[in-house]
Every structure is written in structure tokens, then in C-alpha cells.
Amino acid sequence: MTSADREQTSSASPPESRATVPLWRRAWELLIGPADAPAAAPPRMTVLTILMIAGLMAVWRVTIGVFSDIIARVNVIEDWPDDINQFELLRYSVRWDSGWYLTIARDGYEHVPDGQSSIAFFPMFPSSMRFLDQFIPGSDILAGLILVHLALFAALIYIYKLVQIDYPDIVAWRTLFFTLMFPASFFFSALYTESYLLLGFAGTLYHARRGQFLLAGAFGIFTGLTKLIGIVLVIPVGLELIKQGHLRLSREHLRPWLGTALVPMGGLAYLASIHIRYGDFREYFEAQGHWYRETFSPEPFVAFLNVLRREPPAEFPYYPANITPLHGMFTVQDVGALLIFLAAGVYLWFRVRPSYGALVLAGAMVPALSGTPLALNRYMAILFPVFILIATIRWEPLRLAVAIVFGLGLMFTTYLFVNGLWAG
């Protein structure tokens, strides 16, 4: 070693030991992980792949339709209203909240201060249903179902492309399979907003992952105008902004910051419209209260514990006996699914990607703190990163067991919905 080499070696700074790293920095590294660049574009989808996704969705939808028709021909506990019953093949997709969306599409919003009110439902789905109904023959029900299935098809393509970024094609196909087989996936075929939400969640996360933050913001606005839960997308998008190195608020990083700021604007815009029209944005939350919903209430967890303690049915007003006598079973099913998804969200955060875990954790905690376990299974259906996790299970018997449980659950959900009983 020359003297110059020795001088250079002695002047070099020693590597920073773990003990000298500040605690906040270690916590930051644990939560966010190392910075990385935006994901490269996945392989271009071929026409054959798109047709195969369409085929998978068609088989799923036809199977649900045939099963629904068999149920209806055997016996239906609660018949449809006459204006719905006339559409024999479409009526199986119209129950419960479907009626509210149809009412808004036909007559607009109506505020009922002391009762259930249509202002509890966001405008994206009914307004797009009304728009399409002007251009196609048939009913507004047909227009709504066309939109629902188009949104589902687009969502499946986005999920497939997102999974392709990190995993082989087989995992992407398995993810689509488990997404469609989840028991509450029935609502992707109904006159509900779940397909819109799935598209919004998938599109937002995909474009944020690719570093396309303005497009992520546009999908966030779309999702927020579909349902208030769309606001939570600002968390995974914000995490992608941080992880991709856009912490500085400068001209160079203006687009990522602008796109992230746009994400919650759809939901906030609807609340602002209520404030302008009715004098207080809290009227929305008052309307939600007539479905037993209270903001930041842990009642679903309390109900779960009450079931385990075998409390009497009177303790569960959100599952009235006239729509289901299985209040205890539904509480265990819904809150049990919630707990599983929360655990999966933690795993996704630390072992897959923080933004994936944040989407699941935020998307699960909002309904978990809504004051009721009603529809928790339906809210879980849109948290597709959990299905990515299931798709990566290597032990085939376990994947098969999950598929069987999902399939039986989907049949049960379909049976309940077609019969006019509570399904989620």
C-alpha cells in the first residue's frame, strides 16, 4: 500500500454504526423501507389476455345468473316490486341499496332530516346511470348493470397489470380468481357501487405505483365521488410519493404533490355540496346514522364480543329478524373477515409494500369504526391486495381450501340476496 493509499484510507469516514442511527430514522426505515424508483411498465397485454380476462368474468357472471335463476324458480321469500319484477333476467341484481341508486338516478336527491335519506349515497354511480340511460334502449336498470360490469372488467385489467409488476402471470390470474370468488364479490354483479370502488382502488394504486400521480389523483376523485371511503386512498398514494423520493415540495416534485392532493377531492366535494345545499355537511353523517352508523365507534368489535358471550338478539338491532335471523353468525362472519383483513394489511405493509398494506388497513378501519358491522364483508371485497397475498400461497391444498370456502360463501351470499334477505 502506498503512502497515498494509506492517507486516503485514514481520511475516509467510518461507516455509520447502527447505534448512532437516530431512533426516528430507524423507525422510518422500518415503516417505509428504502426509496425506489417508480415501477416500470408491466408487459403489454395481448388481445388474447384481454379476451381471457373477459372470458373469466363472463363465466363467473353467467354462473351467478344461472344460480340466481334456479333459486328464484324454486322459491323466493321476498318478491320484487312490480316495476323491478318485470325485468326477469335483471331483477336478480336489484335489492336493498339498489333501490336508493335507482331513486336518485330517476328523481334526484331528497333530504329527509329525521329519517333515511338519499343524501347518504354519493353521486357518481346514479349520475352515470342516468347519463347512459339516455343513449341505450331499455331501462335504467340495464344501464346501471352495463356500467357495473364495464367497471369490473376495467378493474380486473388494472389488478392484473399491477400484480404483473412484481409477480409472474400465474399469480396475477390467481388474484383475479380469488377476487371474483370472495363471498361478497356477488356485489360486483349487482346494482351497487362495489365495481366502481374496485376500479377506483385498483386504478389509483396502479398509477401511483407507476409514478403517474396525476392519473392516480383522477382515479382518487372518481372513487371519492363514488363513496366516502375513497378519501382513504390519499394514504397509500402519499406513501408512494414518499417512497419514490418526492418529499421536497419543489417544481420538480410538483406533479406528485398535486396528484396526491387531488385524491380526496371527490369525497370532499360531495360533502361541500351538502354543506352548500343544506347548511351543514354533517347532514351526511346524520343521514348515515339512520343505518346505525356512528363515526369512530368501535361497536362492531363490541358486537363481536357480545356474540362470543352469547348476548340476546335484542343487542343486535342492525341485523333485524325480519331480514335475517342469523344475527350472531353475520356478526362473527363480518367482524371475523375484518380481523383477518387487518392482519393481512399489517403483513402487506411490512413484507410486500407499505402502500398495499395502507390501502387494506385504511379501507378496513373506516367501516370498522362506523358503529355497525353491517356490510363489513362487502367493504372487504374491494381490498384486493389481500387476494394478491392469497394468490402467492405456495401450498396448493391451502389455496384449494380457500377457494372452496370462498365458493360456498359466494353461493350463500347469492342465495340470500336473491331471496331478499340481508347479504352484506
Beta strands, then each sheet from edge to edge (+ up, - down):
end
